[in-house]
Amino acid sequence: MVRIRLRRVGRKKQPSYRVVVTDSRSPRDGRYIEIIGFYNPRTEPATMTLKEERALHWLKVGAQPSDAVRRIMEKLGTLARLERLNQGEALEALVAEAEAAAAAQGPISPKTRRPAPLKAAQPAPEASAD
C-alpha cells in the first residue's frame, strides 16, 4: 500500500519534516517514492507547503495519508479540493486556487517559536561546610 506520511529531517531536538509518498513497509526515514511537501512545526505559525498537483494525483490513485498528513491537508484545503476533483472539476483550476491561497497567506517568519536547545551547563560545585 502506498502511504503519504512525514519523514523527519533536521538536527537533534530541532525537527522539521518532509511530506513523502512511500511504500507502507518502508521505515520512517527510509526509502521513498517522491517528496511532495514540507512541514516545520517550529515556526510561528507552522510552515506547511504541499505540491498540490502531486498530492491530488497520489490521493486520486489511492495513496492513504497518515493522520498527521491528513490534518495538514485539511488545514491547507487539499482534501476539500480532492472531493471537488472527484466530482468533476478541472485539476488545473484547483491547483491555481491552491497557489492563490498560498500566495495570499503571505510570507512566514523564519524565526522559530522556541530557541534551539542549549547543552546543559555544568552546575558550579558547591562549597562544603567543614
Backbone bond lengths (Angstrom), bond angles and torsions (degrees), N, CA, C in turn:
res aa  C-N    CA-C-N  psi(-1)  N-CA   C-N-CA  omega(-1)  CA-C   N-CA-C  phi
1 M - - - 1.441 - - 1.533 108.56 -
2 V 1.285 116.26 140.80 1.467 122.23 178.55 1.529 108.50 -92.89
3 R 1.337 115.06 131.88 1.465 121.67 -178.92 1.523 109.77 -121.07
4 I 1.322 115.51 150.68 1.458 121.98 169.99 1.520 104.80 -108.67
5 R 1.332 116.92 117.47 1.450 120.02 -175.80 1.515 111.55 -147.49
6 L 1.332 115.52 177.42 1.455 121.39 -178.14 1.522 109.91 -91.25
7 R 1.328 114.78 141.87 1.462 122.63 175.54 1.510 106.36 -119.92
8 R 1.328 117.63 121.65 1.465 121.64 -173.84 1.519 110.25 -76.44
9 V 1.327 115.02 132.65 1.457 122.73 172.46 1.523 106.98 -134.48
10 G 1.301 117.67 170.56 1.457 120.01 178.46 1.512 111.34 107.84
11 R 1.304 115.09 168.55 1.451 121.17 -178.48 1.518 111.31 -74.58
12 K 1.317 114.53 172.14 1.457 120.75 179.11 1.524 109.75 -61.25
13 K 1.307 116.97 131.29 1.458 125.65 -179.31 1.529 113.73 62.90
14 Q 1.322 117.58 16.76 1.467 122.97 175.66 1.532 108.20 -135.07
15 P 1.320 117.66 67.07 1.459 119.59 -172.03 1.525 113.31 -75.97
16 S 1.299 113.99 145.50 1.458 122.86 163.07 1.525 104.07 -141.33
17 Y 1.296 116.41 163.05 1.455 119.56 -170.68 1.519 110.82 -133.81
18 R 1.330 114.89 148.38 1.456 121.42 169.62 1.520 107.11 -104.73
19 V 1.318 116.16 141.21 1.462 120.85 175.03 1.522 105.43 -90.79
20 V 1.326 116.81 117.13 1.460 121.09 -174.82 1.522 110.67 -124.97
21 V 1.327 114.61 155.47 1.453 122.82 171.73 1.522 105.19 -101.14
22 T 1.326 116.64 125.46 1.452 120.19 -174.44 1.527 110.77 -147.58
23 D 1.314 115.44 164.30 1.451 121.08 171.68 1.524 107.22 -72.95
24 S 1.302 117.72 139.52 1.462 120.55 -176.03 1.525 112.37 -64.58
25 R 1.328 118.59 -19.59 1.457 121.19 -179.82 1.526 112.91 -83.42
26 S 1.335 118.13 -11.13 1.462 121.35 179.55 1.519 110.45 -73.89
27 P 1.349 118.06 147.93 1.465 119.34 176.58 1.521 111.48 -67.20
28 R 1.333 116.29 165.01 1.465 122.13 -174.83 1.523 112.75 -52.17
29 D 1.324 117.06 -48.47 1.465 120.31 -178.29 1.521 111.70 -104.00
30 G 1.315 116.61 20.88 1.458 121.27 -176.73 1.520 112.74 -89.08
31 R 1.321 113.47 -151.87 1.456 121.34 -175.36 1.527 111.56 -63.58
32 Y 1.332 115.84 143.89 1.462 120.93 179.11 1.522 109.30 -137.82
33 I 1.310 116.34 165.16 1.464 122.40 -179.76 1.517 110.50 -89.58
34 E 1.341 116.39 -47.50 1.465 120.64 -174.91 1.525 110.54 -157.00
35 I 1.333 115.50 143.31 1.465 121.30 173.25 1.526 106.84 -92.13
36 I 1.339 116.74 124.72 1.464 118.59 -178.54 1.521 113.09 -119.84
37 G 1.332 118.03 0.95 1.459 118.12 -179.84 1.506 113.05 -175.72
38 F 1.338 114.48 -174.66 1.454 122.55 -175.81 1.520 108.55 -147.37
39 Y 1.329 116.04 144.40 1.464 121.34 178.29 1.518 108.48 -140.85
40 N 1.333 116.85 124.77 1.457 122.18 176.87 1.526 107.82 -125.06
41 P 1.337 117.18 105.25 1.461 119.95 -178.93 1.523 113.78 -77.88
42 R 1.327 118.40 -6.14 1.467 121.17 -173.78 1.522 112.61 -87.16
43 T 1.315 119.27 -13.02 1.467 120.43 178.77 1.517 109.73 -86.42
44 E 1.307 116.15 165.28 1.467 121.35 179.39 1.512 108.78 -119.40
45 P 1.305 123.10 109.79 1.462 127.19 -8.02 1.529 110.97 -73.64
46 A 1.314 117.14 170.47 1.465 121.79 -177.97 1.529 110.02 -59.83
47 T 1.325 116.38 138.49 1.459 122.59 179.69 1.522 109.48 -85.68
48 M 1.332 116.05 123.53 1.463 121.29 177.79 1.516 108.07 -133.22
49 T 1.310 117.32 115.33 1.458 121.41 175.25 1.517 108.49 -124.50
50 L 1.326 115.95 146.89 1.448 121.01 -177.05 1.520 108.61 -148.84
51 K 1.326 116.68 135.47 1.466 121.12 172.48 1.526 105.71 -77.62
52 E 1.300 114.45 98.54 1.471 120.91 -170.97 1.523 112.53 -58.75
53 E 1.323 117.00 -43.24 1.460 120.31 -177.41 1.529 111.22 -62.21
54 R 1.335 116.43 -44.53 1.458 120.23 -179.25 1.530 111.31 -70.41
55 A 1.336 117.07 -37.75 1.460 120.18 178.24 1.525 110.58 -62.86
56 L 1.333 116.63 -45.25 1.460 119.98 178.58 1.527 111.24 -63.92
57 H 1.338 116.49 -37.91 1.466 120.02 178.00 1.524 110.68 -60.11
58 W 1.335 116.71 -49.98 1.459 119.83 -177.18 1.527 111.56 -67.37
59 L 1.315 117.89 -37.26 1.463 119.68 176.72 1.519 110.67 -65.78
60 K 1.318 116.40 -37.77 1.468 121.56 -178.82 1.530 111.10 -65.22
61 V 1.343 117.22 -36.16 1.466 119.04 -178.60 1.527 112.68 -87.91
62 G 1.341 118.16 3.19 1.445 120.47 170.41 1.513 117.12 111.36
63 A 1.321 119.55 7.63 1.465 120.48 177.63 1.525 109.22 -67.87
64 Q 1.322 116.26 140.43 1.457 121.96 -178.07 1.523 109.89 -104.08
65 P 1.338 119.46 123.21 1.467 120.25 177.71 1.525 111.48 -77.35
66 S 1.329 116.08 148.64 1.465 120.38 173.77 1.527 107.65 -71.80
67 D 1.318 117.06 171.67 1.467 120.74 -178.67 1.528 111.07 -61.51
68 A 1.337 117.13 -43.82 1.463 120.34 -179.30 1.529 111.19 -64.52
69 V 1.321 116.71 -42.27 1.469 120.41 179.48 1.524 110.11 -69.04
70 R 1.312 117.59 -34.93 1.472 120.53 177.10 1.529 110.29 -61.00
71 R 1.347 117.00 -42.05 1.478 120.14 177.82 1.525 110.77 -64.19
72 I 1.322 117.77 -40.82 1.466 121.14 178.03 1.521 109.54 -62.37
73 M 1.323 116.97 -45.33 1.471 120.92 -179.24 1.520 111.65 -64.82
74 E 1.313 117.89 -34.91 1.465 120.20 177.00 1.521 110.52 -66.57
75 K 1.342 117.36 -42.37 1.463 120.51 179.43 1.519 111.56 -64.37
76 L 1.334 117.22 -37.08 1.460 120.80 -179.63 1.524 112.68 -82.64
77 G 1.326 118.14 -12.84 1.465 121.73 179.28 1.519 114.11 87.95
78 T 1.311 117.97 10.84 1.462 121.45 -177.57 1.519 111.89 -66.55
79 L 1.316 117.28 -40.39 1.468 119.03 -178.55 1.526 111.79 -68.01
80 A 1.328 116.65 -34.63 1.469 119.42 175.74 1.529 110.31 -66.55
81 R 1.338 116.50 -39.05 1.466 119.39 177.18 1.524 111.46 -67.94
82 L 1.333 118.03 -31.60 1.465 120.81 176.42 1.527 110.08 -63.59
83 E 1.323 116.85 -42.31 1.463 120.21 177.48 1.533 110.65 -59.86
84 R 1.342 115.28 -43.78 1.475 118.85 179.31 1.523 111.15 -67.40
85 L 1.343 117.90 -34.67 1.465 120.98 176.30 1.523 110.11 -64.29
86 N 1.324 116.86 -41.45 1.465 120.83 178.56 1.525 112.02 -66.17
87 Q 1.339 117.28 -25.15 1.461 120.69 178.45 1.519 112.22 -84.74
88 G 1.350 117.50 -6.05 1.457 119.58 172.72 1.510 116.38 116.12
89 E 1.322 119.86 3.79 1.464 119.91 177.26 1.519 109.97 -70.65
90 A 1.326 115.32 156.32 1.465 120.69 -177.85 1.526 110.67 -74.28
91 L 1.331 115.67 138.31 1.461 121.64 -179.57 1.525 111.39 -61.96
92 E 1.335 116.85 -40.00 1.474 121.09 -178.11 1.527 111.27 -61.75
93 A 1.329 117.04 -40.02 1.463 120.64 179.44 1.524 110.97 -66.89
94 L 1.319 116.92 -39.16 1.458 120.65 179.61 1.528 111.76 -68.37
95 V 1.330 116.58 -39.28 1.470 120.50 178.09 1.526 109.98 -66.96
96 A 1.330 117.57 -40.54 1.468 120.88 177.71 1.522 110.53 -63.31
97 E 1.314 117.52 -38.22 1.462 121.76 177.11 1.528 110.97 -63.25
98 A 1.332 116.56 -42.21 1.470 120.86 179.61 1.527 110.72 -65.67
99 E 1.329 117.57 -40.39 1.467 120.93 178.85 1.522 110.82 -66.04
100 A 1.336 117.06 -38.40 1.457 120.50 178.29 1.527 110.72 -66.21
101 A 1.331 117.48 -38.93 1.462 120.92 178.62 1.522 110.72 -66.20
102 A 1.333 117.31 -38.56 1.463 120.95 178.78 1.531 110.84 -68.47
103 A 1.327 117.22 -37.91 1.460 120.75 179.37 1.529 110.91 -69.90
104 A 1.321 117.51 -35.82 1.458 121.01 -179.46 1.522 111.70 -71.41
105 Q 1.319 116.92 -22.82 1.451 120.70 -179.02 1.523 111.12 -67.89
106 G 1.309 118.02 -26.87 1.453 121.26 177.62 1.510 112.49 85.50
107 P 1.323 115.43 176.04 1.464 118.77 -177.94 1.532 111.30 -73.34
108 I 1.297 114.94 150.48 1.456 121.60 178.76 1.515 107.87 -105.72
109 S 1.307 115.93 136.20 1.454 120.77 -178.79 1.521 110.35 -63.94
110 P 1.323 117.48 133.65 1.461 119.43 178.07 1.523 112.68 -75.87
111 K 1.330 117.50 -8.58 1.459 119.94 179.63 1.522 109.88 -71.28
112 T 1.302 115.11 142.91 1.445 119.40 -179.30 1.517 110.27 -92.59
113 R 1.321 115.24 159.48 1.460 120.89 178.96 1.516 110.77 -68.22
114 R 1.305 115.21 -40.52 1.455 119.77 -177.45 1.519 108.59 -117.86
115 P 1.317 117.36 141.44 1.464 118.94 177.00 1.522 110.25 -69.28
116 A 1.309 115.40 161.98 1.458 120.20 177.64 1.528 108.78 -61.90
117 P 1.305 117.10 142.04 1.466 118.90 -179.02 1.520 110.57 -64.90
118 L 1.313 115.59 137.70 1.448 121.42 177.92 1.515 109.13 -93.74
119 K 1.312 115.18 152.39 1.456 118.44 175.95 1.516 108.05 -68.63
120 A 1.294 115.80 142.59 1.466 120.81 -177.84 1.526 109.80 -64.14
121 A 1.303 115.85 126.69 1.462 120.74 179.72 1.524 108.79 -77.64
122 Q 1.302 115.84 145.79 1.457 120.98 177.81 1.521 108.46 -71.92
123 P 1.332 117.74 127.05 1.477 118.68 177.81 1.518 109.81 -68.33
124 A 1.317 115.35 147.76 1.468 120.59 179.29 1.511 109.15 -66.82
125 P 1.324 117.42 138.70 1.474 118.78 179.70 1.514 109.87 -66.74
126 E 1.325 114.27 137.83 1.455 118.78 -179.58 1.526 110.15 -81.36
127 A 1.324 116.04 144.84 1.458 120.56 178.74 1.523 108.79 -77.66
128 S 1.301 115.78 134.27 1.455 118.34 -179.91 1.514 110.49 -82.66
129 A 1.297 116.89 144.26 1.463 121.86 -177.68 1.523 109.16 -96.58
130 D 1.325 118.49 75.77 1.481 122.22 179.41 1.487 111.30 -85.39
